Amino acid sequence: MRVLVGYEDAYRLYRLVLAAAIEDSRPHPRVRSVALADMGSELAAFDPHAVVCSRPTTEYGRGNTSAWLQLPAEPNQPGYICLGGDHEVAVNAGLAKVLRVLDEAEEGLRRGALEGLS
């Protein structure tokens, strides 16, 4: 599974720590960290199965991603999780929630049941 983590340069450290935490907690996915300025090209080149980003999927198009986690860097702002065809609001979602969603996306990839698989 490929996971792309994208945040503004102002939150570069947050982006890097989040990507490292995903790698440390789930060593099997390939995880890449990217600045928002490069999101479009990284989405095309890396073709991630899951995206964790401060911006909504509507700004980039979902492509082949099974999961899109819009998690604002400011914890009081609501985020949104799209997994397959399901959507939910996530306020102040922590690492445990991110990992649960990534686990579900990976399981869906194994089953071949999620929308948008290539």
C-alpha contacts under 8 A as a table, 3 or more apart, distances in Angstrom:
res1	aa1	res2	aa2	distance
1	M	28	H	7.43
1	M	29	P	4.73
1	M	30	R	6.24
1	M	48	P	7.49
1	M	49	H	6.09
1	M	50	A	7.88
1	M	106	E	6.55
2	R	29	P	5.56
2	R	30	R	4.79
2	R	31	V	5.96
2	R	32	R	7.92
2	R	46	F	7.62
2	R	47	D	7.48
2	R	48	P	4.70
2	R	49	H	5.27
2	R	50	A	6.51
3	V	29	P	6.71
3	V	30	R	6.11
3	V	31	V	4.72
3	V	32	R	6.35
3	V	48	P	5.37
3	V	49	H	6.08
3	V	50	A	4.81
3	V	51	V	5.64
3	V	52	V	7.51
4	L	31	V	5.86
4	L	32	R	4.94
4	L	33	S	5.98
4	L	34	V	7.28
4	L	43	L	7.87
4	L	46	F	7.96
4	L	48	P	6.00
4	L	50	A	6.41
4	L	51	V	4.78
4	L	52	V	6.26
4	L	53	C	7.98
5	V	15	R	6.53
5	V	18	L	7.68
5	V	19	A	6.23
5	V	31	V	7.40
5	V	32	R	6.11
5	V	33	S	4.75
5	V	34	V	6.16
5	V	51	V	5.87
5	V	52	V	4.75
5	V	53	C	5.70
6	G	15	R	6.54
6	G	33	S	5.94
6	G	34	V	4.85
6	G	35	A	5.53
6	G	36	L	5.65
6	G	39	M	6.77
6	G	51	V	7.62
6	G	52	V	6.37
6	G	53	C	4.66
6	G	54	S	6.76
7	Y	11	Y	6.12
7	Y	12	R	6.67
7	Y	15	R	5.82
7	Y	34	V	6.92
7	Y	35	A	5.51
7	Y	36	L	5.44
7	Y	53	C	5.79
7	Y	54	S	5.50
7	Y	55	R	7.85
8	E	11	Y	5.43
8	E	12	R	6.51
8	E	35	A	5.57
8	E	36	L	5.26
8	E	37	A	7.68
8	E	54	S	7.66
9	D	12	R	4.76
9	D	35	A	5.84
9	D	36	L	7.41
11	Y	14	Y	5.23
11	Y	15	R	6.21
11	Y	73	A	7.27
12	R	15	R	5.03
12	R	16	L	6.18
12	R	35	A	7.44
13	L	16	L	5.10
13	L	17	V	6.04
14	Y	17	V	5.19
14	Y	18	L	6.00
14	Y	73	A	7.85
15	R	18	L	5.23
15	R	19	A	6.17
15	R	33	S	6.58
15	R	34	V	7.86
16	L	19	A	5.17
16	L	20	A	6.10
16	L	33	S	6.37
17	V	20	A	5.04
17	V	21	A	5.99
18	L	21	A	5.05
18	L	22	I	6.25
18	L	95	L	7.91
19	A	22	I	5.21
19	A	23	E	6.27
19	A	31	V	6.42
19	A	32	R	6.92
19	A	33	S	6.20
20	A	23	E	5.00
20	A	24	D	6.01
21	A	24	D	5.04
21	A	25	S	5.98
21	A	95	L	7.95
22	I	25	S	5.17
22	I	26	R	5.71
22	I	27	P	7.67
22	I	31	V	7.57
22	I	99	L	7.15
23	E	26	R	5.22
23	E	27	P	5.01
23	E	28	H	7.72
23	E	29	P	7.13
23	E	30	R	7.65
23	E	31	V	6.53
24	D	27	P	5.82
25	S	99	L	7.98
26	R	29	P	6.55
26	R	99	L	7.99
27	P	30	R	7.87
34	V	38	D	6.43
34	V	39	M	6.52
34	V	42	E	7.51
35	A	38	D	5.54
35	A	39	M	6.54
36	L	39	M	4.94
37	A	40	G	7.67
38	D	41	S	5.67
38	D	42	E	6.13
39	M	42	E	5.08
39	M	43	L	5.91
39	M	60	Y	7.85
40	G	43	L	5.27
40	G	44	A	6.52
40	G	60	Y	6.51
41	S	44	A	5.21
41	S	45	A	6.08
42	E	45	A	4.97
42	E	46	F	5.44
42	E	47	D	7.41
43	L	46	F	5.60
43	L	47	D	5.26
43	L	48	P	6.51
43	L	63	G	7.93
44	A	47	D	5.42
47	D	63	G	7.91
47	D	64	N	6.88
47	D	65	T	7.55
48	P	51	V	6.69
48	P	64	N	7.19
48	P	65	T	5.87
49	H	64	N	6.48
49	H	65	T	4.27
49	H	66	S	5.28
49	H	67	A	6.67
49	H	105	A	7.81
49	H	117	L	7.99
50	A	65	T	5.27
50	A	66	S	5.73
50	A	67	A	4.59
50	A	68	W	5.73
50	A	69	L	7.84
50	A	102	L	7.07
50	A	105	A	7.32
51	V	65	T	7.10
51	V	67	A	6.32
51	V	68	W	4.78
51	V	69	L	6.05
52	V	68	W	6.06
52	V	69	L	4.68
52	V	70	Q	6.05
52	V	71	L	6.86
53	C	56	P	7.36
53	C	68	W	7.61
53	C	69	L	6.18
53	C	70	Q	5.01
53	C	71	L	5.90
53	C	72	P	7.45
54	S	70	Q	5.22
54	S	71	L	4.99
54	S	72	P	4.49
54	S	73	A	6.42
55	R	59	E	7.02
55	R	70	Q	5.66
55	R	71	L	7.46
55	R	72	P	7.17
56	P	59	E	5.89
56	P	60	Y	7.69
56	P	70	Q	5.45
56	P	80	Y	7.62
57	T	60	Y	5.48
57	T	61	G	5.46
57	T	62	R	5.63
57	T	68	W	6.73
57	T	70	Q	7.53
58	T	61	G	5.34
58	T	62	R	7.34
62	R	65	T	5.82
62	R	68	W	7.67
63	G	116	G	7.13
64	N	116	G	4.72
64	N	117	L	5.67
64	N	118	S	6.48
65	T	68	W	6.88
65	T	116	G	6.26
65	T	117	L	7.26
66	S	83	L	5.97
66	S	84	G	5.47
66	S	105	A	6.10
66	S	109	L	7.84
66	S	114	L	6.27
66	S	115	E	6.53
66	S	116	G	6.14
66	S	117	L	6.90
67	A	81	I	7.35
67	A	82	C	5.50
67	A	83	L	4.41
67	A	84	G	6.35
67	A	101	V	7.55
67	A	102	L	7.40
67	A	105	A	6.14
68	W	81	I	5.88
68	W	82	C	5.13
68	W	83	L	6.59
69	L	79	G	7.48
69	L	80	Y	6.04
69	L	81	I	4.51
69	L	82	C	6.36
69	L	98	V	7.65
70	Q	79	G	5.13
70	Q	80	Y	5.07
70	Q	81	I	6.12
71	L	78	P	7.54
71	L	79	G	4.78
71	L	80	Y	6.83
71	L	90	A	7.72
71	L	92	N	7.87
71	L	93	A	7.32
72	P	75	P	6.63
72	P	77	Q	6.34
72	P	78	P	7.14
72	P	79	G	6.01
74	E	77	Q	5.85
75	P	78	P	7.57
75	P	91	V	7.02
75	P	92	N	4.74
75	P	93	A	7.91
76	N	91	V	6.88
76	N	92	N	6.41
77	Q	91	V	6.64
77	Q	92	N	7.44
78	P	89	V	6.60
78	P	90	A	5.85
78	P	91	V	4.62
78	P	92	N	7.07
79	G	89	V	5.82
79	G	90	A	4.89
79	G	91	V	5.87
79	G	92	N	7.68
79	G	93	A	7.98
80	Y	87	H	6.93
80	Y	88	E	5.71
80	Y	89	V	4.59
80	Y	90	A	5.39
81	I	87	H	5.54
81	I	88	E	5.30
81	I	89	V	6.36
81	I	90	A	6.67
82	C	85	G	6.82
82	C	86	D	5.66
82	C	87	H	4.49
82	C	88	E	6.73
83	L	86	D	5.29
83	L	87	H	6.48
83	L	101	V	7.47
83	L	105	A	6.86
84	G	105	A	7.86
84	G	114	L	5.09
84	G	115	E	5.39
84	G	116	G	7.73
85	G	114	L	7.87
85	G	115	E	7.01
90	A	93	A	5.73
93	A	96	A	7.91
93	A	97	K	5.91
93	A	98	V	7.17
94	G	97	K	5.51
94	G	98	V	6.50
95	L	98	V	4.97
95	L	99	L	6.08
96	A	99	L	5.18
96	A	100	R	6.20
97	K	100	R	5.07
97	K	101	V	6.27
98	V	101	V	5.27
98	V	102	L	6.21
99	L	102	L	5.01
99	L	103	D	6.00
100	R	103	D	5.04
100	R	104	E	6.22
101	V	104	E	5.06
101	V	105	A	6.15
102	L	105	A	4.99
102	L	106	E	6.07
103	D	106	E	5.08
103	D	107	E	6.11
104	E	107	E	5.06
104	E	108	G	6.10
105	A	108	G	5.00
105	A	109	L	6.18
105	A	114	L	7.73
106	E	109	L	4.96
106	E	110	R	6.27
107	E	110	R	5.01
107	E	111	R	6.27
108	G	111	R	5.02
108	G	112	G	5.77
108	G	113	A	5.37
108	G	114	L	5.44
109	L	112	G	4.79
109	L	113	A	6.64
109	L	114	L	6.53
109	L	117	L	7.45
110	R	113	A	7.93
111	R	114	L	7.96
112	G	117	L	7.24
114	L	117	L	6.57
